[in-house]
Amino acid sequence: MLDSIKKIFANTEEDRRPAGAKPDISREKSSVLFEKAKKYFPGGVNSPVRAFKSVYGTPLFIEKGDGCFLWDVDGNQFIDFCCSWGPLILGHNHSKIKEAVTIALEKGLSFGAPTALENELAELILKHNKYIERLRFVSSGTEAVMSAIRLARGYTKRDKIIKFEGCYHGHSDALLVKAGSGLVTFGETSSLGVPKAFANETIVVGLNDKEALSKAFEDFKGEIAAVIIEGVPANNGLLLQSKEYIQFLREITQTHGSLLIFDEVITGFRLGFEGAAAYYGIQPDILTYGKIIGGGMPVGAYGASAELMSYISPDGGVYQAGTLSGNPVAMAAGIAQLTELSKAGFYKDLNKKTEEFVTAIQRYVSAKNYKVTLFHVASIFWIAFTDQEQIQTACAIDPKSIEKYKILHRELLNRGVYLGPSGYEVGFVSAAHTKIELEKAKRAIFESLDVVFS
């Protein structure tokens, strides 16, 4: 009798979980902190995706990181493939970065004035990157892209820009837009507070669509300042574009006197020291970079030819400034980080490790006939619940497949593996991930996928 009553009222989320699911890790302290945070911050977070709206449970509040590991406030340990959304290519708490930051801290946090550290980091970057001749440090990837757009408009004396559906370029007004209906559309605001007039200066086309891009240049002849694309679109799945298509972007922009901007906030120093520009062997006009420069410290940069960068104030009329630009602590961290990245064999070893990791998982899902494809480039990977061998546009992603990622994410957390809390986000392998940890992660992924498809 008691058992039958239990069955009637068995209506909790735990009771509905698939066979083989692991018990949830403790989130007691994280949950308390999250409830408290809701009193201070919108949604309880300082960046939207951290709210765990796309996955199960409350956000995990992280206490520390070391190597390839994270620990939350409840004492749970995870193998981390989020890596602070990519920049921790050396892993957490790297000894040389920590030492460099400590030395810089002893001399002061911020001066709002030039330091020799800025010169040293700039020289290190320019010495190993033939795609830029001058650069300007800023405080974030969003700021870098915003400044690059302003430079393009100032240089060409045109106002309109073209972006692609599925590419994210930070939260500045001109780029926080989405596609409307039709082959070529003015961008529609994707956030309250973005004036329609601003969005109307942004034209949105689909990725991998030459016809749409050609039509945009015909419809707005002589009005387009720049075309901007992520080096490899990696904010809405991993949408790998062909070299032939990227070459087409280069040619059509040159034909129409527009600039080509590579947003390399994710791909810069991640695909290789020279990022996607070297990966494709194509020279963009302006390149933007993000916090990977500083090993996770708040920093970004944009660069171009000496001629283009001469338009930036104080040399030229395109204004851009920042008290924390070239912050000495961030510069010190950057010198330590990029020195390691510039060493012979660094990317070869990292990319090989990632290739083996991804191939093993793909072999497993293929043997099981699971509808899963792992896309990857260099040390970036994306687990997609699809049997398509190629996904190059945002609209090719089935929204229903994200429901499976929710289960995967939960099961992986319960097995000690941390991925970004959204099925549209990519994962990153770092130099700190050893074969032992990658083997443990693979086993956890195998078990979790078995639960997803049980």
C-alpha positions, 0 to 999 in steps of 0.5 A: 500500500505504501509503495503504491501511494509513493508511486502516485505522488512520485512527481519530483524532478528527481523521480523523473530522471533517466536511468543511470543518472547520478545523484546531484552534487551538493549546491547548498552553499551556492544556493544560499549565496545565489539567493543573497546575490538576487538582492544585489544584482539583476537575476543574481549575477553580473553576466546573464549566462552565469544564471544557469537559465539554460541548464538545471540547478542554481549557479555554482559559486566558484571558490578557487581554480588550479591547473585544469580544476575548479572548486565550488564553495560546497567543496565540489571539484571539477575538471574545467573546460570553460576556462573562464570562457577561453582565456585560461589556455595555460589553466588556472593559477599558472605559476609564472602568471601568478609571479608576474602579477604579484611583482606588479601588484607590489608596485601599484594597481593602476597609474593612468599613465604609460609604463614600460610593461605596455611596450614589452607586451606590445613588442611581444605581440607584434614580433609574433603577429605579422597581421598587425603593425600597431595596436591599442590596448583596452579593457575588454573584447567588447571595448576592442570591437566597439573601437574597431567599428568606430575606426572603420567608420572614421577611416571610410567615412561611411556609417553602415556595417554588416554583421552575420546572424549567429556571431556575437561581438560584445554588448555595444549598441551597434552590434547587439542586434539580430536578424529580421526577416528576408535575405538582407535585413536591417538589424533588429535590436536584441536588447531594450535600450538599443535605439532603432536608429542605431540598429538601422546602421547594422545590416544582418546577413546569414553566414555562408551566404554569398548571395545575401552578402552580394545583395547587401553591397548592391543595396547599400552601395558606397555606404558600408564601412566594414564587414565584421565576423568572428575569426571562427564563429564560436558564440552560437555553436562552433560554426566552421566556415570554409577558407573559400568563403572567408576569401570571398569576404576579403575580396568583396570588401576590397572591391567595394572599398569596405574594411574586413574586421576579424573579431578574434576575441575567442580565436586570437592566441587560441587557434595559434599565436596569430589566430584565425588570420593565420589559420585562414591565411587571410589579411583582415584590415582590423583585428580585435582581441580579448582577455586571453592576452592577459591570462584572464585579466580584464584586457583587450586590444585592437590592431591594424596597419600603421596607416589605419591606426594613425587615425586613432587619437591622439594622432588622428580624429577617431577618439578612444580612451581608457584609464585602465587601458594598458593596466600594469597588472594586466600587462604583467600577466600578459607578458607571462602568458604570451611568453609561454604561448610563443614557445616552439611547439606549444600549439602543436602539443595543445591541438594534438591533445584536443584532437585525440580527446575529441576523436575518442568521444566521436568514436564512442558516440558513433559506435553507440549510434548516438545523434551527436557530432563533435566539432572542433578547431585547434583547442576549441570543441563543441558537443552538438546533438545532431548527425549533421557533419557540418553546421555553418549557420545559426539556423541549422542548429535545432533548438530542441537539441539543446534540451539534451545538453541540459541533461548532459550538463547536469550529469557531467557536473555530477561526475566532476566535469564543468562545461559552460552552462549553455548548449550553444557554448563551446569548450576549451582544452588548456595546457593544464589538462593532462592525459589523466584528466582528459581520460577521466573527462572522457569516461564522464562524458561517455557515461553522461551521454549514455544517460542522455540517450537511455 
